[in-house]
């Protein structure tokens, strides 16, 4: 199976796939934490079939969003984190080298 076919089928099955580092950015945590929670089964990890040494893996975007909501619900509600509840995913998912578009910089 070609990568593009595999990725499309897994995207539909999982509600989206993202890299572990993108998941860490969304959850505002480390890549190591993502590896830990994926090994515990809290978020699902998907390996690219042609990848023999299993270094290239994606995680379910849907699982990451659920985890983010779970983590947020456990935090005590303060004015500071109440302002942070709105997550701008387009800003998070944009590569760090890209210049932000005017739409993503408006508040």
CNS distance restraints for C-alpha pairs under 8 A (distance, minus, plus):
assign (resid   1 and name CA) (resid   5 and name CA) 6.50 0.50 0.50
assign (resid   1 and name CA) (resid   6 and name CA) 6.43 0.50 0.50
assign (resid   1 and name CA) (resid  49 and name CA) 7.92 0.50 0.50
assign (resid   2 and name CA) (resid   6 and name CA) 6.25 0.50 0.50
assign (resid   3 and name CA) (resid   7 and name CA) 5.92 0.50 0.50
assign (resid   3 and name CA) (resid  48 and name CA) 7.22 0.50 0.50
assign (resid   3 and name CA) (resid  49 and name CA) 7.84 0.50 0.50
assign (resid   3 and name CA) (resid  50 and name CA) 7.86 0.50 0.50
assign (resid   4 and name CA) (resid   8 and name CA) 6.10 0.50 0.50
assign (resid   5 and name CA) (resid   9 and name CA) 6.20 0.50 0.50
assign (resid   6 and name CA) (resid  10 and name CA) 6.09 0.50 0.50
assign (resid   6 and name CA) (resid  48 and name CA) 7.73 0.50 0.50
assign (resid   6 and name CA) (resid  49 and name CA) 7.96 0.50 0.50
assign (resid   7 and name CA) (resid  11 and name CA) 5.89 0.50 0.50
assign (resid   7 and name CA) (resid  17 and name CA) 7.98 0.50 0.50
assign (resid   8 and name CA) (resid  12 and name CA) 6.33 0.50 0.50
assign (resid   9 and name CA) (resid  13 and name CA) 6.17 0.50 0.50
assign (resid  10 and name CA) (resid  14 and name CA) 5.82 0.50 0.50
assign (resid  10 and name CA) (resid  16 and name CA) 7.44 0.50 0.50
assign (resid  10 and name CA) (resid  17 and name CA) 7.39 0.50 0.50
assign (resid  11 and name CA) (resid  15 and name CA) 5.59 0.50 0.50
assign (resid  11 and name CA) (resid  16 and name CA) 4.40 0.50 0.50
assign (resid  11 and name CA) (resid  17 and name CA) 5.71 0.50 0.50
assign (resid  12 and name CA) (resid  16 and name CA) 6.72 0.50 0.50
assign (resid  14 and name CA) (resid  60 and name CA) 5.83 0.50 0.50
assign (resid  14 and name CA) (resid  61 and name CA) 7.52 0.50 0.50
assign (resid  14 and name CA) (resid  62 and name CA) 6.85 0.50 0.50
assign (resid  15 and name CA) (resid  60 and name CA) 6.94 0.50 0.50
assign (resid  15 and name CA) (resid  61 and name CA) 6.52 0.50 0.50
assign (resid  15 and name CA) (resid  62 and name CA) 5.61 0.50 0.50
assign (resid  16 and name CA) (resid  60 and name CA) 5.83 0.50 0.50
assign (resid  16 and name CA) (resid  61 and name CA) 5.02 0.50 0.50
assign (resid  16 and name CA) (resid  62 and name CA) 6.53 0.50 0.50
assign (resid  17 and name CA) (resid  58 and name CA) 5.83 0.50 0.50
assign (resid  17 and name CA) (resid  59 and name CA) 5.51 0.50 0.50
assign (resid  17 and name CA) (resid  60 and name CA) 4.81 0.50 0.50
assign (resid  17 and name CA) (resid  61 and name CA) 5.25 0.50 0.50
assign (resid  18 and name CA) (resid  22 and name CA) 6.29 0.50 0.50
assign (resid  18 and name CA) (resid  23 and name CA) 6.70 0.50 0.50
assign (resid  18 and name CA) (resid  58 and name CA) 5.36 0.50 0.50
assign (resid  18 and name CA) (resid  59 and name CA) 5.51 0.50 0.50
assign (resid  18 and name CA) (resid  60 and name CA) 6.45 0.50 0.50
assign (resid  18 and name CA) (resid  61 and name CA) 5.88 0.50 0.50
assign (resid  19 and name CA) (resid  23 and name CA) 6.35 0.50 0.50
assign (resid  19 and name CA) (resid  57 and name CA) 6.80 0.50 0.50
assign (resid  19 and name CA) (resid  58 and name CA) 4.68 0.50 0.50
assign (resid  19 and name CA) (resid  59 and name CA) 6.13 0.50 0.50
assign (resid  20 and name CA) (resid  24 and name CA) 6.23 0.50 0.50
assign (resid  20 and name CA) (resid  31 and name CA) 6.39 0.50 0.50
assign (resid  20 and name CA) (resid  34 and name CA) 6.42 0.50 0.50
assign (resid  20 and name CA) (resid  35 and name CA) 7.62 0.50 0.50
assign (resid  20 and name CA) (resid  57 and name CA) 7.30 0.50 0.50
assign (resid  20 and name CA) (resid  58 and name CA) 6.09 0.50 0.50
assign (resid  20 and name CA) (resid  59 and name CA) 6.21 0.50 0.50
assign (resid  21 and name CA) (resid  25 and name CA) 6.31 0.50 0.50
assign (resid  21 and name CA) (resid  30 and name CA) 7.86 0.50 0.50
assign (resid  21 and name CA) (resid  31 and name CA) 5.63 0.50 0.50
assign (resid  22 and name CA) (resid  26 and name CA) 6.25 0.50 0.50
assign (resid  22 and name CA) (resid  92 and name CA) 7.52 0.50 0.50
assign (resid  22 and name CA) (resid  93 and name CA) 6.82 0.50 0.50
assign (resid  23 and name CA) (resid  27 and name CA) 6.18 0.50 0.50
assign (resid  23 and name CA) (resid  31 and name CA) 7.97 0.50 0.50
assign (resid  23 and name CA) (resid  34 and name CA) 7.12 0.50 0.50
assign (resid  23 and name CA) (resid  59 and name CA) 7.54 0.50 0.50
assign (resid  23 and name CA) (resid  61 and name CA) 7.57 0.50 0.50
assign (resid  23 and name CA) (resid  64 and name CA) 6.38 0.50 0.50
assign (resid  24 and name CA) (resid  28 and name CA) 5.67 0.50 0.50
assign (resid  24 and name CA) (resid  29 and name CA) 4.98 0.50 0.50
assign (resid  24 and name CA) (resid  30 and name CA) 5.41 0.50 0.50
assign (resid  24 and name CA) (resid  31 and name CA) 5.47 0.50 0.50
assign (resid  24 and name CA) (resid  33 and name CA) 7.69 0.50 0.50
assign (resid  24 and name CA) (resid  34 and name CA) 6.24 0.50 0.50
assign (resid  25 and name CA) (resid  29 and name CA) 6.44 0.50 0.50
assign (resid  25 and name CA) (resid  30 and name CA) 7.78 0.50 0.50
assign (resid  25 and name CA) (resid  92 and name CA) 6.80 0.50 0.50
assign (resid  26 and name CA) (resid  64 and name CA) 7.82 0.50 0.50
assign (resid  26 and name CA) (resid  68 and name CA) 7.61 0.50 0.50
assign (resid  26 and name CA) (resid  89 and name CA) 7.73 0.50 0.50
assign (resid  26 and name CA) (resid  92 and name CA) 6.59 0.50 0.50
assign (resid  27 and name CA) (resid  64 and name CA) 7.56 0.50 0.50
assign (resid  27 and name CA) (resid  67 and name CA) 7.94 0.50 0.50
assign (resid  27 and name CA) (resid  68 and name CA) 5.78 0.50 0.50
assign (resid  29 and name CA) (resid  33 and name CA) 6.69 0.50 0.50
assign (resid  29 and name CA) (resid  34 and name CA) 7.80 0.50 0.50
assign (resid  30 and name CA) (resid  34 and name CA) 6.69 0.50 0.50
assign (resid  31 and name CA) (resid  35 and name CA) 6.36 0.50 0.50
assign (resid  32 and name CA) (resid  36 and name CA) 6.23 0.50 0.50
assign (resid  33 and name CA) (resid  37 and name CA) 6.20 0.50 0.50
assign (resid  34 and name CA) (resid  38 and name CA) 6.00 0.50 0.50
assign (resid  35 and name CA) (resid  39 and name CA) 6.09 0.50 0.50
assign (resid  36 and name CA) (resid  40 and name CA) 6.32 0.50 0.50
assign (resid  37 and name CA) (resid  41 and name CA) 6.23 0.50 0.50
assign (resid  37 and name CA) (resid  42 and name CA) 5.24 0.50 0.50
assign (resid  37 and name CA) (resid  43 and name CA) 6.29 0.50 0.50
assign (resid  38 and name CA) (resid  42 and name CA) 5.60 0.50 0.50
assign (resid  38 and name CA) (resid  43 and name CA) 4.84 0.50 0.50
assign (resid  38 and name CA) (resid  44 and name CA) 5.75 0.50 0.50
assign (resid  38 and name CA) (resid  45 and name CA) 6.08 0.50 0.50
assign (resid  38 and name CA) (resid  59 and name CA) 7.98 0.50 0.50
assign (resid  42 and name CA) (resid  63 and name CA) 7.72 0.50 0.50
assign (resid  42 and name CA) (resid  67 and name CA) 7.89 0.50 0.50
assign (resid  43 and name CA) (resid  59 and name CA) 6.86 0.50 0.50
assign (resid  43 and name CA) (resid  60 and name CA) 6.75 0.50 0.50
assign (resid  43 and name CA) (resid  63 and name CA) 5.26 0.50 0.50
assign (resid  43 and name CA) (resid  64 and name CA) 6.56 0.50 0.50
assign (resid  43 and name CA) (resid  67 and name CA) 7.76 0.50 0.50
assign (resid  44 and name CA) (resid  59 and name CA) 5.64 0.50 0.50
assign (resid  44 and name CA) (resid  60 and name CA) 5.87 0.50 0.50
assign (resid  44 and name CA) (resid  63 and name CA) 7.00 0.50 0.50
assign (resid  45 and name CA) (resid  57 and name CA) 6.41 0.50 0.50
assign (resid  45 and name CA) (resid  58 and name CA) 5.70 0.50 0.50
assign (resid  45 and name CA) (resid  59 and name CA) 4.50 0.50 0.50
assign (resid  45 and name CA) (resid  60 and name CA) 6.80 0.50 0.50
assign (resid  46 and name CA) (resid  57 and name CA) 5.43 0.50 0.50
assign (resid  46 and name CA) (resid  58 and name CA) 5.13 0.50 0.50
assign (resid  46 and name CA) (resid  59 and name CA) 5.96 0.50 0.50
assign (resid  46 and name CA) (resid  60 and name CA) 7.85 0.50 0.50
assign (resid  47 and name CA) (resid  51 and name CA) 7.22 0.50 0.50
assign (resid  47 and name CA) (resid  54 and name CA) 6.15 0.50 0.50
assign (resid  47 and name CA) (resid  55 and name CA) 7.84 0.50 0.50
assign (resid  47 and name CA) (resid  56 and name CA) 6.18 0.50 0.50
assign (resid  47 and name CA) (resid  57 and name CA) 4.43 0.50 0.50
assign (resid  47 and name CA) (resid  58 and name CA) 6.42 0.50 0.50
assign (resid  48 and name CA) (resid  54 and name CA) 7.46 0.50 0.50
assign (resid  48 and name CA) (resid  56 and name CA) 6.38 0.50 0.50
assign (resid  48 and name CA) (resid  57 and name CA) 6.31 0.50 0.50
assign (resid  48 and name CA) (resid  58 and name CA) 7.97 0.50 0.50
assign (resid  51 and name CA) (resid  55 and name CA) 7.12 0.50 0.50
assign (resid  51 and name CA) (resid  56 and name CA) 6.72 0.50 0.50
assign (resid  59 and name CA) (resid  63 and name CA) 7.74 0.50 0.50
assign (resid  59 and name CA) (resid  64 and name CA) 7.68 0.50 0.50
assign (resid  60 and name CA) (resid  64 and name CA) 6.35 0.50 0.50
assign (resid  61 and name CA) (resid  65 and name CA) 6.18 0.50 0.50
assign (resid  62 and name CA) (resid  66 and name CA) 6.28 0.50 0.50
assign (resid  63 and name CA) (resid  67 and name CA) 6.12 0.50 0.50
assign (resid  64 and name CA) (resid  68 and name CA) 6.08 0.50 0.50
assign (resid  65 and name CA) (resid  69 and name CA) 6.24 0.50 0.50
assign (resid  66 and name CA) (resid  70 and name CA) 6.15 0.50 0.50
assign (resid  67 and name CA) (resid  71 and name CA) 6.06 0.50 0.50
assign (resid  68 and name CA) (resid  72 and name CA) 6.06 0.50 0.50
assign (resid  69 and name CA) (resid  73 and name CA) 6.13 0.50 0.50
assign (resid  70 and name CA) (resid  74 and name CA) 6.51 0.50 0.50
assign (resid  71 and name CA) (resid  75 and name CA) 6.63 0.50 0.50
assign (resid  72 and name CA) (resid  85 and name CA) 7.88 0.50 0.50
assign (resid  77 and name CA) (resid  81 and name CA) 6.47 0.50 0.50
assign (resid  77 and name CA) (resid  82 and name CA) 6.39 0.50 0.50
assign (resid  78 and name CA) (resid  82 and name CA) 5.94 0.50 0.50
assign (resid  79 and name CA) (resid  83 and name CA) 6.38 0.50 0.50
assign (resid  80 and name CA) (resid  84 and name CA) 6.69 0.50 0.50
assign (resid  81 and name CA) (resid  85 and name CA) 6.33 0.50 0.50
assign (resid  88 and name CA) (resid  92 and name CA) 6.60 0.50 0.50
assign (resid  88 and name CA) (resid 104 and name CA) 7.78 0.50 0.50
assign (resid  89 and name CA) (resid  93 and name CA) 5.92 0.50 0.50
assign (resid  90 and name CA) (resid  94 and name CA) 6.04 0.50 0.50
assign (resid  90 and name CA) (resid 104 and name CA) 6.85 0.50 0.50
assign (resid  91 and name CA) (resid 100 and name CA) 7.56 0.50 0.50
assign (resid  91 and name CA) (resid 104 and name CA) 6.24 0.50 0.50
assign (resid  94 and name CA) (resid  98 and name CA) 6.77 0.50 0.50
assign (resid  94 and name CA) (resid 100 and name CA) 7.98 0.50 0.50
assign (resid 100 and name CA) (resid 104 and name CA) 6.30 0.50 0.50
assign (resid 100 and name CA) (resid 105 and name CA) 6.62 0.50 0.50
assign (resid 101 and name CA) (resid 105 and name CA) 6.64 0.50 0.50
assign (resid 102 and name CA) (resid 106 and name CA) 6.48 0.50 0.50
